[in-house]
Amino acid sequence: MNTLQQTEIDRFLFTGDYDNHFEIWPGGTFVDQAKNGSTTLRNALISTVQRAEQSAVTACQEYSCLDINAREKFAPMVRGLFPQKEQAIILDVLERSVVFLTPATINTVLEKATWLKTAWNLANIYLVSLDAKPLSDSAPDIVGISEETTCFVSMKYFSNNDPLEDYVIHEAAHIFHNCKRETIGLQETRRREWVLEIDYFKRETFAYSCEAYSRILELGETRLARSRLLSEHAEGPMPPDDRVDGDEYVDILREAIDARNGWKHILERCSPPKPTRRA
């Protein structure tokens, strides 16, 4: 391996960035160069994670076999957002979508991640869940990522103490706008290309609202109890994302808990603007 290649590996490990032209890697064609470069970078990432986890893995082995009943968790959201004829298909997709980043899964996850940048982000999420140092101080401080129809979730999920946080629901909500209906076997129409049509600028608002509303439904058996939970939540920190307006977020949740089907109200508030008709 020459100096340029080692420098590129070091850059990728520290920043997640790389030259997507792969010009410094061996191969007679661009495809060969891209394949060789991607494999080298990915293998370097996996080796680095393995070395970093060795001192911390014992502390996290208790999480290795933890799991959730995904179908049961997603059922209320799916029933609220989709017609009955589509619910089984959606639940099947979501049930297969959750992958926890554990010592037993991390190598396979990093090997199969579609994009190198995604693999780098997942490596950092995993290392932080072990209380190990991330590859870079600029690594995203997040507990989950969704890619196409897969939700990757940190082991920190099982030790979360915020009653209205649920990263699994949050990441599943992102699948609805990341995945086309045709991809999972639903009928696509001219106006319905994606599983759900969510306004681009409201995607995080939608995910955070679904997350909190799901927990409110779980914890509050009556409308009064749910209103109390929301009032307490509104007094605390808002979602840590500049793309989410705190007042709008609370207003959406308030409207949802007062409705017969709050999920539909969340969807309506986060849908793209309807086209105006000409007079």
C-alpha positions as CSV (number, residue, x, y, z in Angstrom):
1,M,0.0,0.0,0.0
2,N,1.4,3.4,-1.0
3,T,1.4,6.6,1.0
4,L,-1.5,8.1,-0.9
5,Q,-3.7,5.1,-0.2
6,Q,-2.8,5.1,3.5
7,T,-3.6,8.9,3.6
8,E,-7.0,8.2,2.1
9,I,-7.7,5.5,4.6
10,D,-6.7,7.8,7.5
11,R,-8.9,10.5,6.1
12,F,-11.9,8.2,5.8
13,L,-11.5,6.8,9.3
14,F,-11.3,10.3,10.8
15,T,-13.9,12.1,8.8
16,G,-16.0,9.5,6.8
17,D,-15.0,11.4,3.6
18,Y,-13.2,9.8,0.6
19,D,-12.5,10.4,-3.0
20,N,-15.5,8.9,-4.8
21,H,-13.5,8.8,-8.1
22,F,-11.3,6.1,-6.5
23,E,-8.4,7.2,-8.8
24,I,-5.6,6.0,-6.5
25,W,-6.8,2.4,-6.2
26,P,-5.7,-0.4,-8.5
27,G,-7.9,-1.7,-11.3
28,G,-8.3,-1.6,-15.0
29,T,-11.7,0.1,-15.0
30,F,-13.5,2.6,-12.8
31,V,-15.7,-0.3,-11.5
32,D,-12.6,-2.3,-10.4
33,Q,-11.0,0.8,-8.8
34,A,-14.2,1.6,-6.9
35,K,-14.6,-2.0,-5.8
36,N,-11.0,-2.2,-4.5
37,G,-11.1,1.2,-2.9
38,S,-14.4,0.6,-1.2
39,T,-13.4,-2.8,0.1
40,T,-10.1,-1.4,1.5
41,L,-11.8,1.5,3.3
42,R,-14.6,-0.7,4.6
43,N,-12.2,-3.3,5.9
44,A,-10.1,-0.6,7.6
45,L,-13.2,0.7,9.3
46,I,-14.2,-2.8,10.5
47,S,-10.7,-3.5,11.9
48,T,-10.6,-0.1,13.7
49,V,-14.0,-0.8,15.3
50,Q,-12.9,-4.2,16.4
51,R,-9.8,-2.8,18.1
52,A,-11.8,-0.1,19.7
53,E,-14.5,-2.4,21.1
54,Q,-12.1,-4.9,22.7
55,S,-11.8,-3.0,25.9
56,A,-15.5,-2.2,26.1
57,V,-17.3,-5.2,24.8
58,T,-17.6,-7.0,28.1
59,A,-19.6,-4.2,29.5
60,C,-22.2,-4.4,26.7
61,Q,-22.6,-8.1,26.3
62,E,-25.8,-7.9,28.3
63,Y,-27.3,-6.1,25.3
64,S,-26.3,-8.7,22.7
65,C,-29.5,-10.7,22.9
66,L,-32.0,-7.9,23.6
67,D,-34.8,-7.5,21.2
68,I,-38.3,-6.0,20.9
69,N,-41.6,-7.1,19.6
70,A,-41.4,-4.9,16.6
71,R,-44.8,-5.9,15.2
72,E,-46.6,-5.0,18.4
73,K,-44.6,-1.7,18.7
74,F,-45.5,-0.6,15.2
75,A,-49.1,-1.7,15.1
76,P,-50.8,1.4,16.5
77,M,-48.9,3.7,14.1
78,V,-49.6,1.5,11.1
79,R,-53.3,1.1,11.9
80,G,-53.6,4.9,12.3
81,L,-51.8,5.9,9.1
82,F,-52.7,3.2,6.6
83,P,-55.9,1.6,5.2
84,Q,-56.6,-1.9,6.5
85,K,-55.7,-3.5,3.1
86,E,-52.1,-2.1,3.3
87,Q,-51.4,-2.7,7.0
88,A,-50.1,-6.3,6.8
89,I,-47.6,-5.3,4.1
90,I,-46.4,-2.3,6.1
91,L,-46.1,-4.3,9.3
92,D,-44.1,-7.0,7.5
93,V,-41.7,-4.4,6.3
94,L,-41.3,-2.7,9.6
95,E,-40.9,-6.0,11.5
96,R,-37.9,-6.8,9.4
97,S,-36.5,-3.2,9.5
98,V,-35.1,-3.0,13.0
99,V,-31.4,-3.9,13.4
100,F,-29.7,-3.2,16.7
101,L,-26.0,-2.4,16.6
102,T,-24.5,-5.0,18.9
103,P,-21.3,-7.0,19.1
104,A,-23.1,-9.8,17.3
105,T,-24.4,-7.7,14.4
106,I,-21.9,-4.8,13.9
107,N,-19.5,-6.5,11.5
108,T,-22.2,-7.7,9.1
109,V,-23.9,-4.3,9.3
110,L,-20.7,-2.5,8.3
111,E,-20.0,-4.9,5.5
112,K,-23.4,-4.6,4.0
113,A,-24.1,-0.9,4.5
114,T,-24.9,0.5,1.1
115,W,-22.8,3.7,1.4
116,L,-19.4,4.1,3.0
117,K,-20.5,7.3,4.8
118,T,-23.4,5.3,6.3
119,A,-21.0,2.6,7.5
120,W,-18.8,5.3,9.1
121,N,-21.8,6.9,10.9
122,L,-23.0,3.4,12.1
123,A,-19.5,2.7,13.4
124,N,-19.5,5.8,15.5
125,I,-23.0,5.2,16.8
126,Y,-21.9,1.7,17.9
127,L,-18.7,2.9,19.5
128,V,-20.5,5.6,21.5
129,S,-23.0,2.9,22.7
130,L,-20.0,1.1,24.2
131,D,-18.8,4.3,25.9
132,A,-15.8,4.1,23.6
133,K,-14.3,7.1,21.9
134,P,-15.8,7.8,18.4
135,L,-13.6,8.0,15.4
136,S,-14.0,11.8,15.3
137,D,-15.3,14.5,17.5
138,S,-17.4,15.6,14.6
139,A,-19.2,12.2,14.4
140,P,-23.0,12.7,14.7
141,D,-24.4,12.3,18.2
142,I,-27.4,10.2,17.3
143,V,-28.9,6.9,18.4
144,G,-30.3,5.8,15.1
145,I,-30.2,6.0,11.3
146,S,-32.6,4.8,8.7
147,E,-31.4,3.7,5.3
148,E,-34.0,2.7,2.7
149,T,-36.2,0.2,4.7
150,T,-33.7,-0.6,7.5
151,C,-33.6,1.2,10.9
152,F,-30.2,0.9,12.6
153,V,-30.6,1.5,16.4
154,S,-28.0,1.9,19.1
155,M,-27.9,-0.2,22.3
156,K,-28.4,3.1,24.1
157,Y,-32.1,2.5,23.2
158,F,-32.4,0.1,26.1
159,S,-31.1,2.5,28.6
160,N,-33.0,5.6,27.6
161,N,-34.6,7.4,30.5
162,D,-36.8,10.0,28.6
163,P,-40.4,8.7,28.8
164,L,-41.4,10.2,25.4
165,E,-38.4,9.2,23.4
166,D,-38.5,6.1,21.2
167,Y,-35.8,6.0,18.5
168,V,-37.3,2.9,16.9
169,I,-40.5,4.7,16.1
170,H,-38.6,7.7,15.1
171,E,-36.5,5.9,12.5
172,A,-39.4,3.8,11.3
173,A,-41.3,7.1,10.6
174,H,-38.4,8.1,8.2
175,I,-38.9,4.8,6.3
176,F,-42.3,6.1,5.1
177,H,-40.8,8.9,3.1
178,N,-37.5,7.1,2.1
179,C,-39.2,4.1,0.5
180,K,-41.4,4.0,-2.6
181,R,-44.7,2.1,-2.5
182,E,-43.8,0.0,-5.5
183,T,-40.6,-1.2,-3.7
184,I,-42.6,-3.0,-1.0
185,G,-45.5,-4.2,-3.1
186,L,-48.0,-1.4,-2.7
187,Q,-49.9,0.1,-5.6
188,E,-48.3,3.3,-6.8
189,T,-50.3,6.1,-8.3
190,R,-49.5,9.4,-10.0
191,R,-49.9,11.3,-6.7
192,R,-48.6,8.5,-4.4
193,E,-45.1,7.5,-5.2
194,W,-43.7,7.1,-1.7
195,V,-45.2,5.0,1.2
196,L,-46.3,8.3,2.7
197,E,-46.0,11.8,1.2
198,I,-44.2,13.9,3.8
199,D,-43.2,17.5,3.1
200,Y,-39.4,17.6,2.8
201,F,-39.1,20.3,5.4
202,K,-41.4,18.5,7.9
203,R,-39.7,15.1,7.9
204,E,-38.0,15.5,11.2
205,T,-41.2,17.1,12.7
206,F,-43.1,14.1,11.5
207,A,-40.7,11.6,13.0
208,Y,-40.4,13.4,16.3
209,S,-44.2,13.8,16.5
210,C,-44.8,10.1,15.8
211,E,-42.2,9.2,18.4
212,A,-43.7,11.3,21.2
213,Y,-47.3,10.4,20.3
214,S,-46.5,6.7,20.3
215,R,-45.2,7.0,23.8
216,I,-48.1,9.2,25.0
217,L,-50.5,6.5,23.8
218,E,-48.5,3.8,25.6
219,L,-48.2,5.7,28.9
220,G,-51.6,7.5,29.0
221,E,-54.7,5.4,29.3
222,T,-57.1,8.3,29.3
223,R,-57.3,11.6,27.4
224,L,-56.7,13.5,30.7
225,A,-53.5,11.4,31.3
226,R,-52.3,12.1,27.8
227,S,-52.9,15.8,28.2
228,R,-50.9,15.8,31.4
229,L,-48.0,13.9,29.8
230,L,-48.0,16.5,26.9
231,S,-48.1,19.4,29.3
232,E,-45.1,18.0,31.2
233,H,-43.3,17.4,28.0
234,A,-44.0,20.9,26.7
235,E,-42.2,22.3,29.8
236,G,-39.0,20.4,29.0
237,P,-36.5,20.5,26.2
238,M,-37.8,20.4,22.7
239,P,-36.4,18.1,20.0
240,P,-32.7,18.9,19.5
241,D,-33.0,19.6,15.8
242,D,-33.1,23.0,14.2
243,R,-35.4,21.7,11.6
244,V,-38.2,21.3,14.2
245,D,-40.2,24.2,15.4
246,G,-40.9,23.6,19.1
247,D,-44.2,25.4,19.1
248,E,-45.5,23.7,16.0
249,Y,-44.4,20.3,17.4
250,V,-46.3,20.8,20.6
251,D,-49.3,22.0,18.7
252,I,-49.3,19.0,16.5
253,L,-49.2,16.7,19.5
254,R,-52.0,18.6,21.2
255,E,-54.2,18.3,18.2
256,A,-53.3,14.6,17.9
257,I,-54.3,13.7,21.5
258,D,-57.6,15.5,21.1
259,A,-58.5,13.6,17.9
260,R,-60.0,10.2,17.4
261,N,-57.1,9.3,15.2
262,G,-54.2,11.4,16.1
263,W,-51.9,9.7,13.6
264,K,-53.9,11.1,10.7
265,H,-53.6,14.6,12.1
266,I,-49.8,14.3,12.4
267,L,-49.7,13.2,8.8
268,E,-51.9,16.0,7.6
269,R,-49.8,18.6,9.4
270,C,-46.7,17.3,7.9
271,S,-47.9,16.6,4.3
272,P,-46.8,18.7,1.3
273,P,-49.0,21.7,0.6
274,K,-51.9,20.9,-1.7
275,P,-51.6,22.4,-5.2
276,T,-53.8,25.4,-5.7
277,R,-56.4,25.2,-8.5
278,R,-56.6,27.9,-11.0
279,A,-59.8,29.9,-11.1
